[in-house]
Amino acid sequence: MGAKESARQQIENNREALIALSHRIHANPEMGFEEVKASAWLAEILSDGGFSVETGVCDLPTAFIAKAGSGLLHIGICAEYDALPGVGHACGHNVIAAMAVGAGLAASAIANEVGLTVSVIGTPAEEGGGGKVFMLERGAFEGIHAAMMVHPAPFDVVAPKMLASSRFEVRYTGKEAHASAFPEQGINAADALTIAQTSIGLLRQHILPTQRIHGIVTKGGDAPNIIPAHTSAEYILRGQTLQELEDLRPRVARCFEAGALATGSSLEILDGAKPYAEVIHDQDMADIYRRNSEALGRTYPDLGPIFERATASTDMGNVSLAMPTIH
């Protein structure tokens, strides 16, 4: 039996356990940096499969590195397992986690035979927390020659477009007043946010097709008969590259400044996690992935305009700027 056949057999042997793992994580959604159950389940199955597992790496309690094999070529397979607030595993990180474990177990079974060292890297908080950014900066990817992961989608695509992104919080502070008796004594922080959102709507006419601006109001006031003194919002900016993102940021900031200027409110802009970089797919790795997946019956249709539209962002982009990567 050849190496590929042995790897495939290993996956077949673990098929039921991998599906059960995915279902278990889906049924127990955990937010970023709080994935206590999911990370423990992954570490356990990898340890049982012969990996040496180090948990709590990089000062992140739900991050881990599981290693097997002793070959010269060191590959990293990234696992994600955090959920979204309110909707759970809408992005399929439960599936990503199971696929990473399955690929790791399969590769470890033939690692020494083909000259590999395999690390399954448990990366928390992809949904805005930037777990991979922290782990990259703190040395988790040192010595790894190439990194990879797979994300579920409605269609198969080898090198999806992944935009650079950053998120931030906006807070306005005004002055309370009774909205009926003494409205002239108030400073309306909700009006400030309305002006900013209107300005952003007008700005969208003048940004690049690859740029995105979107957000939500997280606090709009306390009661309808009180002039709102405190409002807040969370926003995400996206661009084709980190530089495109940097070009967009001050233009959006001026929209929020306009709201403060017009109403007399004070403004505070708080950065979230470090920006996510665009994903640079390694063409050689992508070609190898495509050949092997097509041999297993996967197909890659011509997506036409959908390919350009179906964009997202991931902290795997930061990894891709540091080493050959596919996502």
Secondary structure, DSSP 8 states (H G I E B T S, - for coil): --HHHHHHHHHHHTHHHHHHHHHHHHHS---TT--HHHHHHHHHHHHHTT-EEEESGGG-TT-EEEEEE--SEEEEEEE----BTTTBSTT-HHHHHHHHHHHHHHHHHHHHHHTEEEEEEE---TTTT-HHHHHHHTTTTTT-SEEE-----SS--SS--B-EEEEEEEEEE-B--BTTT-GGG-B-HHHHHHHHHHHHHHHGGGS-TT-EEEEEEEE--S-TTB---EEEEEEEEEESSHHHHHHHHHHHHHHHHHHHHHHT-EEEEEE-S--B------HHHHHHHHHHHHHTT------THHHHH--B--THHHHHTTS-EE-
